[in-house]
Amino acid sequence: MVIMEMSEMLTWLVPAPPLISFFVIILFTSRHRSMSHLVALFAMGLSLLFSWVIVFNALSTDHFGEHPIASDVGWLPTGDTVLRMGVAVDPLTIVMLTFVPLACFLIILYSVGYSNFGKGRDQRDISGSPPHHGVEPMYSRFFAFLSLFAGAMLVLTVADNLLLLFFGWEIMGLCSYLLIGFWYGRTYDDKFQITPSGAAVKAFMTTRLADVIMLIGIAYLYFEAGTLNFREIFFNEEIMKHLLESPSLIGGMAAAHFIGLLIFAGTVGKSAQFPLHVWLPDAMEGPTPVSAMIHAAAMVSAGVYMVIRMFPLLNSGGHGSPALTVMAFVGAFTALFAATIAVAQNDVKRVLAYSTISQLGYMIAALGIGAYVAAAFHLMTHAFFKALLFMGSGSIIHGVEHGMHQTNDKLDPQDMLNMGGLAKRMPTTYWTFVIGGFSLAGFPFVTAGFWSKDEILADAFAHGHWWVFVVLLISAFLTAFYTMRQISLTFLGDARTESAAKAHESAWTMTLPLVVLSFFAVFAGYVGVHMDFPVLGAMLGSNPFEHFVIGSLPHHISGFEFEWTPVIFSVVAGISGLFLGWLVYGRRPLVIGQQDPLVKVLGPLYGVFANKYYFDELYNVVLVRPVKWISEVVAFKWIDRVLIDGALHSVANLTMKIGSVAVWFEKWGIDYAPDKFGDGVRFSGQSFRVIQSGRVQDYLNITLSAVVVIGAILFVILR
């Protein structure tokens, strides 16, 4: 009982330190760099401590799923009732609290070295540009924004209702805008290359489009259910039955399914699923710690977490749910679609960006086929190895930029064709990146990525979702191939530029997080090994992850029996992809000036993949330009200038004319006679003013003269 009360109190406190850290840095420590990052680290460390205490207490509590942590307060009166806001921790929340605060803490620590703390500012650096020759000029602001980002994700994680989750969701949207466009002053000679400020606007607008649809779904759910509390909805059979039986605005579709589709739209935007995937690769214009935060600890992970949390609603009515069917298609298609693009990217971060889109597609497809546990499992392992890979890529870029500073080269430090030979120059980054890459590729029986990805493939195979199985298997092969391509182009062979030849290992604040994450990229997968897997299943505790996480659902979903067939296919896909990547790029690494072998092999397809199927160009023609034309010509010139301003100006002109007539009437019809009378009075006064001399003699003379005149007149009259 005492343990539960302590956990309940700590749950309220989990998001508080990083949120407070944001205000402390902005208001008090913004002029002190060391204080700013220490405040951010201390705050995130407290959240990590609180989270892991809650995790430990939950794991040591029997049947925790049946008695989760829950606490709420009255927030908004709604007539006879009160809308309540609170926190809740169930097994799914425990999974999130295991990796989210850890990843955030390591990313903030990594940012100290990434921002060149301890170096003097280079005078050539301007505000808004990435000053890798000196300390980041907006150092404190960067850590403040990272703290707010982490705090928003933790609010979303511990929220007990969909509205509070949406609050954290939207704060993260703001943070993504602020951090993707953090280097707002950066411009490029290539006018077609998107700038950080442009990428920030693109990300914000794309995700807002999806969020509006999601908000409609939230309002609709509250209208139908009368509450937004997860447990009150999912564990109440009466409410769930009502949602399933109540018709929606679309004929023939239950309200539950329609609401599920509306809410899933938010995930399509937040987790960059097709067709709203276009913002995430361009988000790489932000600093690398931001990329790691977006791809591993927050933002896109939040999108998948939200649909995992809403799975009982999405799954209502069984696997025939339209929402699940849409999710299966969108997820599987996105996984393959993004993987094909990644094989032809040369930017070290964009490869990982499309990899994230693909892996998120895996998770969405898993939920679409009902693989709830597998999706949550892959969400956790993916966070570890993708944070590792992004921070590893930042270390690579940092090393190459150091070489650029020494050689005064003018090249793209993120282009893998400008690298090579970094394994000798940056050994810690190399080995940790290999571990993360092999986990992403699903290197069998060793890495965490293999066990979670294999769980999804095995579930699809066992339940007869053949097309999903085949599409995801092809995606797994391509993932392994482009991973080995990335490792080979970056680290193997000889340096292809002087900058790469003079690169050096990054500071300990950057390499230590890589080492820590490498541990989890290998060993985090063993908690979810299938219970019937030979030897390992029983030895590792018969899939403790599944037994624990399934407690988040009101009704346990059916598992599947272990089979060797999907395992063999998964192993073959991963190994063959890695081997083919090594044959093409690793056996004989590229030399200076050598063309990418895929250009010749794929022919015209290479251009299609490299240019992302021309979706940006397509959206620009179909959506962006028409919207701009409508806003500039239709809305501004026609509606605003001609219609609205024309009507207002016409009314104004008519009013002026009426006013002129009124002024004329007032002047000649009303004021003329009084004005003339006044003029006469004024004239008389001016005329007789001369007799007012002030001398008594003059007044007597005038009086006598008047008497004489009057007397004469009377005499004449009387005579």
C-alpha positions in Angstrom: 0.0 0.0 0.0 2.8 2.4 0.9 4.6 1.5 -2.3 1.5 2.3 -4.4 1.0 5.6 -2.6 4.7 6.6 -3.2 4.4 5.6 -6.9 1.2 7.6 -7.2 3.0 10.7 -5.9 6.0 10.1 -8.1 3.8 9.8 -11.2 2.6 13.3 -10.7 6.2 14.4 -10.3 7.6 12.6 -13.4 7.0 15.4 -16.0 7.5 18.2 -13.5 11.4 18.6 -13.4 12.0 19.1 -17.2 9.0 21.5 -17.4 10.3 23.5 -14.5 13.8 23.3 -16.1 12.5 25.1 -19.2 11.3 28.1 -17.2 14.4 28.2 -15.0 16.7 28.3 -18.0 14.7 30.8 -19.9 14.2 33.1 -16.9 17.3 32.8 -14.8 20.2 30.9 -16.3 20.1 31.8 -19.9 23.3 33.8 -19.6 25.2 31.0 -17.9 25.9 28.1 -20.2 27.2 25.6 -17.7 24.3 26.3 -15.3 21.8 25.8 -18.1 22.9 22.4 -19.1 23.4 21.4 -15.5 19.8 22.4 -14.7 18.6 20.5 -17.7 20.6 17.4 -16.8 19.6 17.5 -13.1 15.9 17.9 -14.0 16.0 15.0 -16.5 17.9 12.9 -14.0 15.2 13.5 -11.4 12.5 12.4 -13.9 14.6 9.3 -14.7 14.9 8.5 -11.1 11.2 8.9 -10.4 10.3 6.9 -13.5 12.6 4.0 -12.6 11.4 3.9 -9.0 7.8 3.6 -10.4 9.0 0.9 -12.8 10.7 -1.1 -10.1 7.7 -0.9 -7.8 5.4 -2.0 -10.6 7.6 -5.0 -11.6 7.7 -6.1 -7.9 3.9 -5.9 -7.6 1.8 -9.0 -8.4 -1.0 -8.5 -11.0 0.0 -4.9 -11.5 -2.2 -4.7 -14.6 -5.3 -5.4 -12.5 -4.5 -2.7 -10.0 -2.7 0.1 -11.9 -1.7 3.5 -10.4 -4.4 6.1 -11.0 -5.0 9.6 -9.6 -7.0 12.5 -10.8 -8.4 15.9 -9.9 -11.4 18.0 -10.9 -10.4 20.3 -13.7 -13.4 21.7 -15.6 -17.0 21.8 -14.4 -19.4 20.7 -17.2 -22.8 21.3 -15.6 -23.8 18.3 -13.5 -20.4 16.7 -13.9 -16.7 17.7 -13.7 -14.1 16.9 -16.4 -11.3 15.3 -14.5 -7.6 15.3 -15.4 -5.1 12.9 -13.9 -2.2 10.5 -14.2 -2.2 6.7 -14.6 0.4 4.0 -14.8 -0.4 0.6 -16.2 2.0 -2.0 -17.8 2.1 -0.1 -21.1 3.1 3.1 -19.3 5.8 1.2 -17.5 7.3 0.3 -20.9 7.4 3.9 -21.9 8.8 5.0 -18.5 11.6 2.5 -19.0 13.1 4.1 -22.1 11.7 7.6 -22.6 13.4 9.4 -19.6 16.6 7.4 -20.2 16.8 8.3 -23.8 16.0 12.0 -23.0 18.7 12.1 -20.3 21.3 10.6 -22.6 20.4 13.0 -25.4 20.7 16.0 -23.2 24.1 14.8 -21.9 25.2 14.2 -25.5 24.1 17.7 -26.4 26.8 19.2 -24.1 29.5 17.8 -26.3 27.6 18.3 -29.5 27.2 22.0 -28.8 31.0 22.3 -28.2 30.7 23.3 -24.6 34.1 24.6 -23.3 35.2 26.0 -26.7 35.2 29.7 -27.4 32.8 31.2 -29.8 34.1 31.5 -33.4 33.6 35.1 -34.6 32.5 33.8 -38.0 29.5 32.2 -36.5 26.2 34.1 -36.6 23.1 33.6 -34.6 21.1 30.8 -36.1 23.9 29.1 -37.9 25.4 25.8 -36.7 28.7 26.9 -35.2 30.7 23.7 -35.0 33.9 25.7 -35.0 32.9 27.1 -31.6 30.2 26.9 -28.9 26.6 27.1 -29.9 25.6 30.8 -29.6 22.1 29.9 -28.5 23.3 27.2 -26.1 21.0 27.9 -23.1 17.9 28.2 -25.3 18.7 24.8 -26.9 18.7 23.1 -23.5 15.5 24.9 -22.5 13.7 23.6 -25.6 15.0 20.1 -25.1 13.7 20.2 -21.5 10.3 21.3 -22.7 10.3 18.6 -25.3 11.1 15.9 -22.8 8.5 17.2 -20.3 5.8 17.2 -22.9 6.5 13.6 -23.8 6.3 12.6 -20.2 3.0 14.4 -19.8 1.7 12.4 -22.7 3.1 9.2 -21.3 1.5 9.4 -17.8 -1.8 11.0 -18.9 -4.9 9.0 -17.9 -7.1 10.6 -20.6 -7.0 11.5 -24.2 -7.3 15.3 -23.7 -4.3 15.5 -21.4 -2.4 13.3 -23.8 -3.4 15.8 -26.6 -2.0 18.7 -24.5 1.4 17.0 -24.4 1.0 16.0 -28.0 0.6 19.7 -29.0 3.4 21.0 -26.9 5.7 18.5 -28.6 4.4 19.9 -32.0 5.5 23.4 -30.8 8.9 22.0 -29.7 9.5 20.3 -33.0 8.9 23.6 -34.7 11.3 25.4 -32.4 14.0 22.8 -32.6 13.9 21.8 -36.3 14.2 25.5 -37.1 16.7 26.1 -34.4 19.4 27.2 -36.9 16.9 29.6 -38.5 19.7 31.7 -40.0 21.2 28.9 -42.1 20.8 29.3 -45.9 22.1 27.3 -48.9 23.5 28.1 -52.3 21.1 25.5 -53.7 17.8 27.3 -53.8 15.9 23.9 -54.0 17.4 22.7 -50.7 15.0 23.3 -47.9 16.3 25.5 -45.0 15.8 24.8 -41.3 13.2 27.5 -41.1 11.4 26.0 -44.1 11.6 22.5 -42.6 10.2 23.7 -39.3 7.2 25.3 -41.0 6.7 22.1 -43.2 6.8 19.9 -40.1 4.4 22.1 -38.2 1.8 22.5 -40.9 1.9 18.8 -41.9 1.3 17.6 -38.4 -1.3 20.3 -37.7 -3.4 19.0 -40.6 -3.5 15.6 -39.0 -4.0 17.0 -35.5 -7.1 18.8 -36.5 -8.6 15.6 -37.7 -7.5 13.9 -34.5 -9.1 16.6 -32.4 -12.4 16.1 -34.1 -12.1 12.4 -33.2 -11.4 13.3 -29.6 -14.5 15.6 -29.5 -16.6 12.9 -31.1 -15.4 10.3 -28.6 -16.3 12.6 -25.7 -19.8 13.2 -27.2 -20.4 9.4 -27.5 -18.8 8.1 -24.3 -19.1 11.1 -22.0 -15.5 10.7 -20.8 -12.0 10.6 -22.2 -10.5 8.5 -19.5 -8.8 5.5 -21.0 -9.7 3.0 -18.3 -13.3 4.3 -18.0 -13.9 3.7 -21.7 -11.9 0.5 -22.4 -12.9 -1.4 -19.2 -16.5 -0.4 -19.3 -18.4 -2.9 -21.5 -21.5 -0.8 -21.6 -19.6 2.2 -23.1 -17.7 -0.1 -25.5 -20.9 -1.7 -26.6 -22.5 1.7 -27.2 -19.6 2.9 -29.3 -19.7 -0.3 -31.4 -23.4 -0.3 -31.9 -23.9 3.5 -32.4 -23.9 4.5 -36.1 -21.4 7.1 -37.2 -21.6 9.9 -39.6 -20.5 7.5 -42.3 -23.3 5.1 -43.1 -22.6 1.5 -42.1 -19.6 2.2 -39.9 -19.8 2.1 -36.1 -18.9 5.1 -34.1 -16.0 3.2 -32.5 -14.4 2.5 -35.9 -15.0 6.0 -37.3 -13.5 7.6 -34.1 -10.6 5.2 -34.4 -9.9 6.3 -38.0 -10.1 10.0 -36.9 -7.7 9.5 -34.1 -5.4 7.3 -36.2 -5.0 10.3 -38.6 -3.1 12.0 -35.8 -0.6 9.2 -35.8 -0.3 9.3 -39.6 0.9 12.9 -39.2 2.9 12.6 -35.9 4.6 9.3 -36.9 5.2 10.4 -40.5 3.2 7.6 -42.2 2.2 7.7 -45.8 1.0 10.1 -47.2 2.1 12.6 -44.5 5.6 11.2 -44.3 7.2 14.2 -46.2 8.1 16.3 -43.1 10.3 13.9 -41.2 13.3 13.6 -43.6 13.4 17.4 -43.9 13.3 17.6 -40.1 17.0 16.5 -40.3 17.8 20.2 -40.8 17.7 20.6 -37.1 20.6 19.7 -34.7 21.3 16.0 -34.4 20.2 15.7 -30.7 16.8 17.0 -31.9 16.7 14.3 -34.5 17.5 11.7 -31.9 14.8 13.2 -29.6 12.2 13.2 -32.4 13.0 9.7 -33.7 13.6 7.8 -30.5 12.4 9.5 -27.3 9.5 11.6 -28.3 7.4 12.9 -31.2 7.1 10.0 -33.7 7.2 7.5 -30.8 4.3 9.4 -29.3 2.2 8.7 -32.4 2.7 4.9 -32.2 2.2 5.0 -28.4 -1.1 6.8 -28.9 -2.5 4.1 -31.2 -1.2 1.3 -28.9 -3.0 3.0 -26.1 -6.2 3.3 -28.1 -5.9 -0.3 -29.4 -9.0 -1.6 -27.5 -11.1 1.0 -29.3 -9.5 0.3 -32.6 -9.8 -3.4 -32.1 -13.5 -3.3 -31.1 -15.5 -5.7 -33.1 -12.5 -8.0 -33.8 -9.9 -8.1 -36.6 -12.6 -7.1 -39.1 -12.4 -3.5 -37.8 -12.0 -1.0 -40.7 -9.5 1.0 -38.6 -7.2 -2.1 -38.2 -7.5 -2.8 -41.9 -6.5 0.7 -42.8 -3.6 0.6 -40.3 -2.3 -2.7 -41.7 -2.3 -1.3 -45.2 -0.8 2.1 -44.3 1.9 0.5 -42.0 3.0 -2.2 -44.4 3.0 0.1 -47.4 5.0 2.8 -45.5 7.5 0.2 -44.3 8.3 -0.9 -47.9 7.9 2.5 -49.4 10.4 4.2 -47.1 12.9 1.3 -47.2 13.2 1.7 -51.0 13.9 5.4 -50.6 16.5 4.8 -47.9 18.7 2.6 -50.2 19.4 5.6 -52.5 20.1 8.3 -49.9 23.6 9.7 -49.4 22.9 11.9 -46.4 23.8 10.0 -43.3 20.9 11.3 -41.3 18.3 11.0 -44.1 19.0 7.3 -44.4 18.1 7.0 -40.7 15.1 9.2 -41.2 13.6 7.0 -43.8 14.6 4.0 -41.7 12.5 5.5 -38.9 9.5 5.9 -41.2 9.9 2.3 -42.3 10.2 1.0 -38.7 7.2 3.0 -37.6 5.3 1.4 -40.5 6.3 -2.0 -39.0 4.7 -1.0 -35.7 1.5 0.3 -37.3 1.2 -2.8 -39.5 1.7 -4.9 -36.3 -1.2 -3.2 -34.7 -3.3 -3.5 -37.8 -3.0 -7.3 -37.6 -3.6 -7.3 -33.9 0.0 -7.8 -32.8 -0.4 -5.5 -29.8 2.5 -6.9 -27.8 4.9 -7.1 -30.8 4.2 -3.4 -31.6 4.9 -2.3 -28.0 8.0 -4.5 -28.0 9.4 -3.0 -31.2 8.6 0.5 -30.1 10.9 0.0 -27.1 13.8 -1.7 -28.9 13.6 0.8 -31.8 13.9 3.7 -29.4 17.2 2.3 -28.1 18.9 1.5 -31.3 17.6 4.5 -33.3 18.7 6.9 -30.6 22.1 5.2 -30.8 22.2 5.5 -34.5 21.2 9.2 -34.6 23.6 10.2 -32.0 26.3 8.1 -33.8 25.5 10.0 -37.0 25.9 13.3 -35.1 29.3 12.1 -33.8 30.3 11.3 -37.4 29.2 14.7 -38.7 31.0 16.4 -35.8 34.2 14.5 -36.6 34.0 15.4 -40.3 33.3 19.1 -39.5 36.4 19.1 -37.3 38.3 18.0 -40.3 36.7 20.7 -42.4 37.9 23.3 -39.9 41.4 22.1 -40.2 41.5 21.8 -44.0 39.1 24.6 -44.9 37.2 22.2 -47.2 33.9 23.3 -48.6 31.7 20.1 -48.7 28.6 18.6 -47.2 29.7 17.0 -43.9 26.5 14.8 -43.9 27.2 13.2 -47.4 28.4 9.7 -46.9 30.3 9.9 -50.2 32.6 12.5 -48.5 33.5 10.1 -45.7 35.1 6.7 -45.6 37.9 5.4 -43.3 36.3 6.7 -40.2 36.6 3.3 -38.4 40.2 4.1 -37.6 39.7 7.7 -36.7 36.6 7.2 -34.6 36.7 3.7 -33.1 34.1 4.2 -30.3 31.6 5.7 -32.7 32.3 3.0 -35.3 31.7 0.0 -33.0 28.6 1.5 -31.3 27.2 2.5 -34.7 27.8 -1.1 -36.0 25.9 -2.4 -32.9 23.0 0.0 -33.6 23.0 -0.8 -37.3 23.0 -4.5 -36.8 20.1 -4.2 -34.3 18.2 -2.1 -36.9 19.0 -4.8 -39.6 17.8 -7.6 -37.2 21.1 -9.5 -36.9 19.8 -12.8 -35.7 19.7 -14.1 -32.1 22.0 -11.3 -30.8 20.4 -7.9 -31.2 17.3 -6.5 -29.7 16.0 -5.4 -33.2 15.9 -9.0 -34.3 13.7 -10.3 -31.5 11.1 -7.4 -31.8 11.0 -7.5 -35.6 10.8 -11.3 -35.6 7.9 -11.1 -33.2 5.9 -9.0 -35.7 6.8 -11.3 -38.7 5.9 -14.4 -36.6 2.6 -13.0 -35.6 1.7 -12.0 -39.2 2.7 -15.5 -40.4 0.9 -17.4 -37.6 -2.4 -15.5 -38.2 -2.3 -15.8 -42.0 -1.7 -12.2 -42.9 0.4 -13.3 -45.8 0.6 -10.1 -47.7 1.7 -8.2 -44.6 4.3 -10.9 -43.9 5.8 -10.7 -47.4 5.8 -6.9 -47.6 7.5 -6.6 -44.1 10.0 -9.4 -45.0 11.0 -7.5 -48.2 11.3 -4.4 -46.0 13.5 -6.2 -43.6 15.9 -7.3 -46.4 16.1 -3.7 -47.7 16.7 -2.5 -44.2 19.7 -4.8 -43.7 21.0 -3.8 -47.2 20.9 0.0 -46.7 22.3 -0.4 -43.1 25.4 -2.2 -44.4 25.6 0.3 -47.2 25.6 3.1 -44.6 28.3 1.5 -42.5 30.5 0.7 -45.4 30.3 4.2 -47.0 30.9 5.9 -43.7 33.5 3.8 -41.9 35.2 1.3 -44.3 38.0 1.8 -46.8 40.1 4.9 -47.1 39.0 8.5 -46.5 37.6 10.0 -49.7 38.2 13.6 -48.5 40.8 15.4 -46.5 38.2 16.3 -43.9 37.4 12.6 -43.3 41.1 11.9 -43.1 41.5 14.4 -40.3 38.3 13.6 -38.4 38.7 12.6 -34.7 36.7 10.9 -32.0 34.1 13.0 -30.2 34.1 14.1 -26.6 33.2 11.7 -23.8 29.8 13.4 -23.3 29.0 12.2 -26.8 30.5 8.8 -26.7 29.3 7.7 -23.3 25.6 7.8 -24.3 26.5 5.7 -27.3 28.1 3.0 -25.1 25.1 3.0 -22.8 22.6 2.7 -25.6 24.7 -0.1 -27.2 24.0 -2.2 -24.2 20.3 -1.8 -24.6 20.5 -2.2 -28.3 21.7 -5.8 -27.6 20.1 -6.9 -24.4 16.7 -5.2 -24.4 15.4 -7.7 -26.8 15.9 -10.7 -24.5 12.9 -9.7 -22.3 10.5 -10.5 -25.2 11.8 -13.8 -26.6 8.9 -16.1 -27.4 8.2 -18.5 -24.6 8.4 -21.6 -26.9 11.7 -20.5 -28.5 14.1 -23.4 -28.0 16.4 -23.1 -24.9 16.3 -19.2 -24.7 12.5 -19.0 -24.2 12.5 -20.9 -20.9 15.9 -19.7 -19.9 14.9 -16.0 -20.2 11.6 -16.4 -18.3 9.0 -17.4 -20.9 8.5 -14.0 -22.5 8.1 -11.8 -19.4 7.5 -8.7 -21.6 4.3 -10.3 -23.1 3.0 -11.5 -19.8 3.5 -8.1 -18.3 2.3 -5.8 -21.1 -0.8 -7.8 -21.9 -2.2 -6.6 -18.6 -2.9 -3.2 -20.1 -5.8 -4.7 -22.2 -9.3 -5.3 -20.8 -9.3 -8.7 -22.6 -6.3 -10.7 -23.4 -5.7 -11.2 -27.1 -4.7 -14.6 -28.4 -1.0 -15.3 -28.9 0.5 -17.6 -31.4 2.5 -20.9 -31.4 6.2 -20.8 -32.2 7.2 -21.9 -35.7 10.6 -22.0 -37.3 9.4 -20.9 -40.7 9.1 -17.2 -40.0 12.3 -17.2 -38.0 14.2 -18.8 -40.9 12.7 -16.3 -43.3 13.6 -13.4 -40.9 17.2 -14.7 -40.5 17.6 -15.2 -44.2 16.3 -11.7 -45.0 18.6 -10.0 -42.4 21.7 -11.9 -43.2 21.3 -11.8 -47.0 20.6 -8.1 -46.9 23.8 -7.4 -44.8 25.8 -9.8 -47.0 24.6 -8.1 -50.2 25.4 -4.7 -48.8 28.9 -5.9 -47.9 29.4 -7.4 -51.4 28.4 -4.1 -53.1 30.0 -1.6 -50.7 32.1 -3.3 -48.1 34.2 -5.9 -50.0 35.6 -3.1 -52.2 34.9 0.2 -50.6 34.3 3.2 -52.8 37.3 5.3 -53.7 37.5 9.0 -54.5 35.3 10.0 -57.4 33.7 6.5 -57.8 30.0 6.4 -58.6 27.6 4.6 -56.4 27.2 1.0 -57.9 23.4 1.2 -57.4 23.2 3.9 -60.0 24.1 1.4 -62.7 22.3 -1.5 -61.2 18.9 0.3 -60.7 19.1 2.6 -63.7 16.1 5.0 -63.7 14.8 3.5 -60.5 17.8 5.0 -58.6 16.7 8.5 -59.6 13.2 7.7 -58.5 14.4 6.4 -55.1 16.9 9.2 -54.6 14.3 11.8 -55.3 11.8 10.2 -52.9 9.4 9.2 -55.7 9.1 13.0 -56.4 6.5 13.3 -53.7 7.7 16.7 -52.6 7.5 17.9 -56.2 4.1 16.3 -56.5 2.8 17.9 -53.3 4.3 21.2 -54.4 2.4 21.1 -57.7 -0.9 19.5 -56.4 -1.1 21.2 -53.0 1.4 23.9 -52.2 1.2 25.9 -55.3 -2.6 25.8 -55.5 -2.9 26.7 -51.9 -0.5 29.6 -52.4 -2.4 30.7 -55.5 -5.7 30.5 -53.7 -4.3 32.5 -50.7 -2.5 35.1 -52.8 -5.0 35.5 -55.7 -8.4 34.3 -54.6 -8.2 35.0 -50.9 -6.1 38.2 -50.9 -6.7 39.9 -54.2 -10.2 38.8 -55.1 -11.9 38.2 -51.8 -10.0 40.5 -49.5 -9.1 43.4 -51.9 -12.0 43.2 -54.4 -14.9 41.7 -52.5 -14.4 42.6 -48.9 -12.4 45.8 -49.3 -14.6 46.8 -52.3 -17.8 46.4 -50.3 -16.3 48.3 -47.3 -14.9 51.1 -49.5 -18.3 51.4 -51.3 -20.1 51.7 -48.0 -17.5 54.2 -46.9 -17.9 56.3 -50.0 -21.7 56.2 -49.7 -21.4 57.2 -46.1 -19.1 60.1 -47.0 -21.6 61.4 -49.6 -24.5 61.1 -47.1 -22.3 63.0 -44.7 -21.6 65.7 -47.2 -25.4 66.2 -47.8 -25.9 66.3 -44.1 -23.2 68.9 -43.7 -24.8 71.1 -46.5 -28.2 70.8 -44.9 -26.9 71.6 -41.5 -25.0 74.6 -42.8 -27.8 76.2 -45.0 -31.0 74.8 -43.6 -30.3 74.8 -39.9 -27.4 77.0 -39.0 -27.9 79.8 -41.6 -30.6 82.0 -39.7 -29.0 81.6 -36.2 -25.6 82.4 -37.7 -26.9 85.6 -39.4 -28.7 86.7 -36.3 -25.6 86.2 -34.4 -23.6 88.1 -37.0 -26.1 91.0 -36.6 -25.7 91.0 -32.8 -22.0 90.9 -33.2 -22.1 93.8 -35.8 -24.3 95.9 -33.4 -22.0 95.3 -30.6 -18.9 96.2 -32.6 -20.7 99.4 -33.8 -21.9 100.7 -30.4 -18.7 99.7 -28.7 -17.1 103.1 -29.5 -19.4 104.9 -27.1 -18.1 102.9 -24.2 -15.2 105.3 -23.4 -15.3 105.0 -19.6 -15.4 108.9 -19.1 -18.3 110.3 -17.0 -18.2 113.7 -18.9 -18.8 111.8 -22.2 -21.7 109.9 -20.7 -23.3 113.3 -19.4 -22.8 114.9 -22.8 -24.5 112.0 -24.5 -27.3 112.1 -21.9 -27.9 115.8 -22.3 -27.8 115.5 -26.1 -30.4 112.7 -25.9 -32.6 114.8 -23.6 -32.4 117.7 -26.0 -33.2 115.6 -29.0 -36.0 113.8 -27.3 -37.4 117.2 -26.0 -37.2 118.7 -29.4 -39.1 115.8 -30.8 -41.8 116.0 -28.2 -42.1 119.8 -28.7 -42.6 119.3 -32.4 -45.1 116.5 -31.8 -47.1 118.5 -29.1 -47.0 121.7 -31.1 
